[in-house]
Amino acid sequence: MTSSKPSVSWHSLAAAETLAVLDSRPDGLSPAEAGERLARYGPNQFQVSRPVSAWTVLLGQLRSVIVLLLGAAGMVAFYTGDVLDGAAIIAVLVLNVGIGFATELQARRAMAALLALEVARARVIRGGQLMDIEAHNLVLGDVLEVAAGDAV
């Protein structure tokens, strides 16, 4: 959710100040206000990017500055006849690419798995009424009810 609101240290504000900054009230937004804010700011969810193939991830690793520098250093070492240094540099290059590739691929798969989880729900006060809604329908200024043990 993007906002045109200024950057605020939310943890340091009192509840009344937070409501004032967000143009909200203790009894929550009206359903009409929430609908308008949902249209203005968009849903409360991550932007899903299209999947990237493993080959694309590997190519991205090979295009990194450190890999290009190590490759150039390895070539210079081989060109000058220093085979041992050249082999060591190429070994570091292969290790760097391998670790970077595995880490990035694992992170992308973990993010995809998180996005595929079931839809989270939230208890929100709107128009003075406690409602149970899907979390992606939360908007800036909603007043939430959070209980012990709730996932936040």
C-alpha positions as CSV (number, residue, x, y, z in Angstrom):
1,M,0.0,0.0,0.0
2,T,1.5,3.3,-1.0
3,S,0.7,6.5,0.8
4,S,1.2,10.2,0.3
5,K,1.3,10.6,4.1
6,P,4.6,11.8,5.6
7,S,7.1,9.4,7.2
8,V,6.1,9.1,10.9
9,S,7.6,7.3,13.9
10,W,4.4,5.4,14.5
11,H,5.6,3.7,17.6
12,S,6.2,7.0,19.4
13,L,2.7,8.4,18.8
14,A,-0.3,8.1,21.2
15,A,-3.4,6.4,19.8
16,A,-5.2,9.7,19.4
17,E,-2.3,11.2,17.5
18,T,-2.1,8.2,15.2
19,L,-5.8,8.5,14.4
20,A,-5.5,12.2,13.7
21,V,-2.5,11.6,11.3
22,L,-4.5,8.9,9.5
23,D,-7.7,10.9,9.5
24,S,-9.5,8.2,11.4
25,R,-11.6,7.7,14.5
26,P,-11.8,5.3,17.4
27,D,-15.0,3.8,16.0
28,G,-13.2,3.2,12.7
29,L,-13.8,4.3,9.2
30,S,-17.2,4.1,7.6
31,P,-17.5,1.4,5.0
32,A,-17.8,4.1,2.4
33,E,-14.5,5.7,3.5
34,A,-12.8,2.3,3.6
35,G,-14.0,1.6,0.0
36,E,-12.7,5.0,-1.2
37,R,-9.3,4.5,0.5
38,L,-9.1,1.0,-1.0
39,A,-9.7,2.5,-4.4
40,R,-7.1,5.3,-3.8
41,Y,-4.3,3.3,-2.1
42,G,-5.0,-0.2,-3.5
43,P,-5.1,-3.5,-1.6
44,N,-2.9,-4.4,1.3
45,Q,-0.8,-7.0,-0.4
46,F,2.6,-7.6,-2.0
47,Q,2.9,-6.9,-5.7
48,V,3.3,-10.3,-7.3
49,S,6.0,-10.4,-10.0
50,R,6.0,-12.9,-12.8
51,P,8.1,-16.0,-12.0
52,V,11.7,-16.0,-13.1
53,S,13.3,-19.1,-14.5
54,A,16.4,-20.6,-13.0
55,W,18.3,-19.8,-16.2
56,T,17.4,-16.1,-15.8
57,V,18.6,-16.2,-12.2
58,L,21.9,-17.8,-13.3
59,L,22.3,-15.3,-16.1
60,G,21.8,-12.4,-13.6
61,Q,24.5,-13.9,-11.3
62,L,26.9,-14.1,-14.3
63,R,26.2,-10.4,-15.1
64,S,27.1,-9.1,-11.7
65,V,30.1,-6.7,-11.3
66,I,32.1,-9.0,-9.0
67,V,31.8,-11.9,-11.4
68,L,32.9,-9.8,-14.3
69,L,35.9,-8.5,-12.3
70,L,36.9,-12.0,-11.2
71,G,36.6,-13.2,-14.7
72,A,38.8,-10.4,-16.0
73,A,41.3,-11.0,-13.2
74,G,41.4,-14.7,-14.0
75,M,42.0,-14.1,-17.7
76,V,44.8,-11.6,-16.9
77,A,46.4,-14.2,-14.6
78,F,46.2,-16.9,-17.3
79,Y,47.5,-14.5,-19.9
80,T,50.5,-13.6,-17.8
81,G,51.3,-17.2,-17.3
82,D,50.2,-17.4,-13.6
83,V,48.1,-20.6,-13.9
84,L,47.9,-21.2,-10.2
85,D,46.5,-17.8,-9.4
86,G,44.2,-17.9,-12.5
87,A,42.8,-21.3,-11.4
88,A,42.3,-20.0,-7.8
89,I,40.4,-16.9,-9.1
90,I,38.2,-19.0,-11.4
91,A,37.5,-21.3,-8.5
92,V,36.4,-18.3,-6.4
93,L,34.3,-17.1,-9.3
94,V,32.5,-20.5,-9.7
95,L,31.9,-20.6,-5.9
96,N,30.6,-17.0,-5.9
97,V,28.2,-17.7,-8.8
98,G,27.1,-21.1,-7.2
99,I,26.3,-19.6,-3.8
100,G,24.6,-16.5,-5.2
101,F,22.5,-18.6,-7.6
102,A,21.4,-21.1,-4.9
103,T,20.6,-18.3,-2.4
104,E,18.6,-16.2,-4.8
105,L,16.7,-19.2,-6.2
106,Q,15.9,-20.3,-2.6
107,A,14.7,-16.8,-1.7
108,R,12.5,-16.6,-4.8
109,R,10.9,-20.0,-4.0
110,A,10.4,-19.0,-0.3
111,M,8.7,-15.8,-1.4
112,A,6.4,-17.6,-3.8
113,A,5.4,-20.1,-1.1
114,L,4.6,-17.2,1.3
115,L,2.4,-15.5,-1.3
116,A,0.6,-18.8,-1.9
117,L,-0.4,-19.2,1.7
118,E,-4.1,-18.9,2.6
119,V,-5.6,-15.5,2.9
120,A,-5.0,-13.9,6.3
121,R,-8.0,-12.4,8.1
122,A,-8.2,-9.4,10.3
123,R,-10.7,-8.0,12.8
124,V,-11.4,-4.4,12.0
125,I,-13.7,-1.8,13.4
126,R,-15.7,0.0,10.7
127,G,-18.6,2.3,11.4
128,G,-18.5,1.3,15.0
129,Q,-19.0,-2.4,14.2
130,L,-16.4,-5.2,14.6
131,M,-16.0,-7.0,11.4
132,D,-13.9,-10.0,10.2
133,I,-12.4,-9.2,6.7
134,E,-9.6,-10.5,4.5
135,A,-6.4,-8.7,5.3
136,H,-5.9,-7.5,1.7
137,N,-9.0,-5.3,2.2
138,L,-7.4,-3.4,5.1
139,V,-6.8,0.3,4.3
140,L,-4.9,3.2,5.8
141,G,-6.8,4.4,8.9
142,D,-8.5,1.1,9.7
143,V,-8.7,0.4,13.5
144,L,-7.8,-3.2,14.2
145,E,-8.6,-5.4,17.1
146,V,-5.6,-7.6,17.9
147,A,-5.8,-10.4,20.6
148,A,-3.1,-12.5,22.3
149,G,-1.9,-15.2,19.9
150,D,-3.0,-13.4,16.7
151,A,-0.6,-13.4,13.8
152,V,0.3,-9.9,12.9
